[in-house]
Amino acid sequence: MTDDDTPQRFNNAHSATDDGPTAELVGLARLTVVHYQQNAEGFREGTRDHDVSQNIDALLRHIQAPAPLQILDVGCGPGRDLRTFTAMGHVAVGLDGCPRFVQMAQQDTGCEVWLQDFLALDLPAERFDGIFANAALFHIPSKVLPAALRQLHQTLKPGGVLLSSNPRGDDQEGWTGDRYGAYYRLETWRAFMQSAGFVELEHYYRPAGLPRHQQPWLASVWRRLPG
């Protein structure tokens, strides 16, 4: 969704062995979307000036395809980063589960924006050079995260690159206010990504230049291998 705050801690982590979204998981995902739907205008104002240039640069630095690039912004929110990619000359497509965010992003950027449930992604094969998932994938419950990552993997062109930035934790999963999230250690996130077929290119903690305990965000960059 968007890069907004530091999560509280929870201890009710689910196992990641079941790929199917149960009625319980669908329900909690809907509650998270309702939160964003009800707070969309305030959320846009509160995140309009957030600087995620470090993440954008990290994604683009590793993409080896010629410009203009085809970029999928997963969890695009109101469209802040779609506007940035477009201004750089790339072809950006947004995706979000919140209908109000999709409407905002379309109106504010003129980009194509897809309304899709993160628990049931349905993406075209080998469409994108890069995927920008800034503060989005942590909203996917761990039980269905493998299926979502496989969808992201197959929508990248061979050699394509994915950037994820998630609030980090000690593998807790649960509610922060009205939003559900999963907060992983690097080692756990790495295992999810590698199981989906990605190869790690780099990782770093944000915001840059601060002591680790003041860096609540884990960013990582991954490649779908050619062939």
Backbone torsions as a table, in degrees:
resi	resn	phi	psi	omega
1	MET	NA	-84.3	176.9
2	THR	-150.6	166.6	-171.6
3	ASP	-95.5	90.9	-166.6
4	ASP	-123.2	-43.3	-174.9
5	ASP	-152.7	172.8	-178.7
6	THR	-91.9	129.4	-176.1
7	PRO	-74.5	155.6	166.9
8	GLN	-75.0	177.0	-177.6
9	ARG	-106.4	144.8	-180.0
10	PHE	-136.1	161.0	-176.8
11	ASN	-127.3	15.4	-177.0
12	ASN	-104.2	51.0	-177.8
13	ALA	-65.2	139.8	175.5
14	HIS	-90.1	158.3	170.2
15	SER	-75.3	162.1	-177.9
16	ALA	-110.2	32.8	-174.7
17	THR	-95.4	-14.0	-175.9
18	ASP	-109.0	116.1	-176.8
19	ASP	-82.1	-14.5	-172.9
20	GLY	-89.6	135.7	177.3
21	PRO	-75.5	116.0	176.7
22	THR	-77.8	169.4	177.6
23	ALA	-59.6	-35.8	178.7
24	GLU	-63.7	-44.7	-179.6
25	LEU	-67.0	-40.5	177.1
26	VAL	-60.7	-40.7	-179.9
27	GLY	-64.7	-43.1	-179.5
28	LEU	-69.0	-33.9	176.9
29	ALA	-64.4	-40.0	179.1
30	ARG	-63.7	-39.0	178.6
31	LEU	-63.4	-37.8	176.8
32	THR	-64.1	-43.5	177.8
33	VAL	-62.7	-40.7	178.3
34	VAL	-58.7	-40.6	178.1
35	HIS	-57.8	-48.2	-179.2
36	TYR	-68.0	-37.8	179.1
37	GLN	-61.2	-41.1	-177.4
38	GLN	-77.4	-19.5	-176.2
39	ASN	-118.7	21.5	-170.7
40	ALA	-61.6	-45.8	-177.2
41	GLU	-65.2	-45.4	178.1
42	GLY	-64.6	-35.1	179.4
43	PHE	-66.0	-41.4	178.2
44	ARG	-61.0	-45.3	-179.3
45	GLU	-66.3	-37.1	-176.7
46	GLY	-74.2	-20.3	-177.1
47	THR	-116.1	1.9	-175.0
48	ARG	-56.0	-37.8	-174.0
49	ASP	-103.7	11.5	177.0
50	HIS	-63.6	134.0	-177.9
51	ASP	-94.3	106.2	175.5
52	VAL	-114.3	25.6	-178.3
53	SER	-61.4	-31.3	177.6
54	GLN	-60.3	-41.1	180.0
55	ASN	-71.5	-41.8	177.9
56	ILE	-61.3	-45.0	179.2
57	ASP	-61.7	-39.9	-178.9
58	ALA	-64.8	-40.7	176.9
59	LEU	-62.8	-53.0	-173.6
60	LEU	-67.2	-31.9	-178.5
61	ARG	-61.0	-30.7	-174.4
62	HIS	-96.4	-10.8	179.7
63	ILE	-77.3	129.0	-174.5
64	GLN	-102.3	3.2	-179.1
65	ALA	-82.9	157.3	177.4
66	PRO	-74.4	149.5	175.9
67	ALA	-76.2	154.9	-0.4
68	PRO	-76.0	142.1	-177.8
69	LEU	-87.2	151.3	172.6
70	GLN	-95.6	113.5	-173.9
71	ILE	-118.4	131.3	171.7
72	LEU	-103.5	120.2	177.4
73	ASP	-97.8	100.2	-178.0
74	VAL	-84.5	125.8	-173.3
75	GLY	73.0	47.8	-172.1
76	CYS	-70.6	-14.2	-179.1
77	GLY	57.6	-143.5	-177.9
78	PRO	-72.6	-4.5	171.9
79	GLY	108.3	12.1	-178.5
80	ARG	-53.4	-48.9	-174.5
81	ASP	-81.6	-25.2	170.9
82	LEU	-58.4	-42.4	179.8
83	ARG	-62.4	-40.4	-179.9
84	THR	-64.3	-48.2	179.8
85	PHE	-61.3	-40.6	179.9
86	THR	-64.7	-42.4	179.1
87	ALA	-62.8	-26.0	178.1
88	MET	-82.3	-3.0	176.5
89	GLY	97.5	5.8	-178.5
90	HIS	-92.6	166.4	176.9
91	VAL	-100.8	108.3	-174.2
92	ALA	-108.5	135.4	174.5
93	VAL	-118.9	133.0	179.4
94	GLY	-98.1	157.8	174.6
95	LEU	-145.8	131.4	176.2
96	ASP	-152.9	156.8	178.6
97	GLY	-93.3	-5.8	-177.4
98	CYS	-99.5	116.0	-177.5
99	PRO	-57.5	-38.0	-179.3
100	ARG	-66.8	-39.6	176.9
101	PHE	-62.8	-41.5	179.2
102	VAL	-60.5	-44.6	178.6
103	GLN	-61.9	-46.2	178.9
104	MET	-59.6	-47.6	-175.9
105	ALA	-64.1	-40.8	177.9
106	GLN	-62.6	-45.6	-177.1
107	GLN	-68.2	-38.8	-173.2
108	ASP	-83.0	-23.2	-173.5
109	THR	-119.3	-22.8	-174.1
110	GLY	74.7	5.6	179.9
111	CYS	-80.3	159.3	168.9
112	GLU	-70.9	130.7	-178.1
113	VAL	-134.8	128.1	-177.1
114	TRP	-101.6	135.6	171.9
115	LEU	-92.8	109.2	179.4
116	GLN	-140.1	143.6	174.2
117	ASP	-74.0	127.1	179.5
118	PHE	-61.5	-23.7	-179.7
119	LEU	-83.6	-6.3	-178.1
120	ALA	-145.6	54.2	-179.7
121	LEU	-64.5	141.9	178.1
122	ASP	-138.3	91.3	-169.5
123	LEU	-113.1	147.0	179.0
124	PRO	-67.5	149.0	-177.5
125	ALA	-75.7	135.6	170.8
126	GLU	50.2	47.7	-177.3
127	ARG	-94.8	-34.5	-165.1
128	PHE	-115.0	144.7	171.9
129	ASP	-78.5	-30.5	-177.3
130	GLY	-149.5	150.9	174.5
131	ILE	-123.4	127.0	177.8
132	PHE	-108.6	109.2	-178.2
133	ALA	-118.6	79.0	-175.6
134	ASN	-93.7	112.7	178.2
135	ALA	55.4	49.5	-177.2
136	ALA	-130.8	-49.2	-169.8
137	LEU	-69.1	-18.3	179.3
138	PHE	-69.5	-14.4	176.6
139	HIS	-78.7	-9.3	-179.2
140	ILE	-86.4	121.6	178.6
141	PRO	-56.9	145.8	-174.0
142	SER	-59.9	-29.6	-178.3
143	LYS	-64.8	-29.2	-178.7
144	VAL	-111.6	1.9	178.3
145	LEU	-59.6	-41.7	179.9
146	PRO	-56.9	-41.4	179.9
147	ALA	-65.6	-40.2	178.6
148	ALA	-64.7	-41.8	179.8
149	LEU	-66.0	-34.6	176.6
150	ARG	-65.2	-37.0	175.8
151	GLN	-63.3	-43.1	179.0
152	LEU	-65.3	-39.8	179.3
153	HIS	-60.8	-46.4	-174.5
154	GLN	-76.5	-18.1	177.3
155	THR	-84.2	-11.6	172.3
156	LEU	-79.0	144.6	168.4
157	LYS	-67.4	152.0	174.3
158	PRO	-52.8	129.9	-175.7
159	GLY	89.0	-4.9	-179.6
160	GLY	-68.8	166.2	-169.6
161	VAL	-126.6	140.5	175.5
162	LEU	-120.5	131.8	172.1
163	LEU	-109.8	125.8	172.8
164	SER	-120.6	142.5	172.3
165	SER	-134.3	117.5	-175.7
166	ASN	-130.3	149.6	170.5
167	PRO	-65.2	131.5	-174.5
168	ARG	-90.7	164.3	178.3
169	GLY	-166.8	-156.0	-179.3
170	ASP	-114.9	42.8	179.1
171	ASP	68.7	33.9	173.2
172	GLN	-85.2	158.1	179.2
173	GLU	-149.1	130.8	-179.4
174	GLY	164.0	-155.5	-172.6
175	TRP	-97.6	135.7	165.0
176	THR	-114.9	100.3	-172.2
177	GLY	62.7	-122.5	-178.2
178	ASP	-97.7	12.7	-176.9
179	ARG	-121.8	139.9	179.0
180	TYR	-96.4	140.8	179.6
181	GLY	-154.5	160.2	175.4
182	ALA	-123.9	131.4	-168.8
183	TYR	-123.4	104.3	-166.9
184	TYR	-101.9	153.6	163.1
185	ARG	-74.7	157.6	178.1
186	LEU	-54.4	-43.7	-175.6
187	GLU	-62.8	-37.3	-179.7
188	THR	-71.7	-44.8	178.1
189	TRP	-61.6	-39.9	179.0
190	ARG	-61.1	-41.4	179.5
191	ALA	-64.1	-41.7	176.6
192	PHE	-59.4	-47.9	-174.9
193	MET	-68.0	-42.3	179.5
194	GLN	-65.5	-37.5	177.9
195	SER	-63.5	-28.9	179.0
196	ALA	-82.9	-3.9	176.0
197	GLY	102.4	11.8	180.0
198	PHE	-93.8	151.7	175.0
199	VAL	-114.9	131.2	-176.1
200	GLU	-73.0	135.9	175.6
201	LEU	-104.8	-41.9	176.2
202	GLU	-168.1	163.5	170.0
203	HIS	-146.3	157.1	178.5
204	TYR	-159.5	166.2	-178.2
205	TYR	-111.4	148.7	-176.0
206	ARG	-128.5	155.0	-2.6
207	PRO	-70.3	151.5	-177.4
208	ALA	-65.9	149.1	171.8
209	GLY	83.0	5.7	-179.5
210	LEU	-109.9	160.4	173.2
211	PRO	-59.8	153.5	-173.9
212	ARG	-56.5	-37.6	-178.3
213	HIS	-68.9	-11.8	175.5
214	GLN	-105.3	16.7	178.7
215	GLN	-118.8	83.8	-175.1
216	PRO	-77.0	-7.2	-174.1
217	TRP	-109.6	134.0	174.7
218	LEU	-108.3	117.0	175.8
219	ALA	-106.2	141.7	179.2
220	SER	-146.5	150.9	-175.9
221	VAL	-124.9	135.5	-169.7
222	TRP	-137.7	149.6	178.7
223	ARG	-119.6	140.0	164.8
224	ARG	-83.6	120.4	-176.6
225	LEU	-64.8	144.3	174.7
226	PRO	-61.6	153.1	175.9
227	GLY	86.1	NA	NA
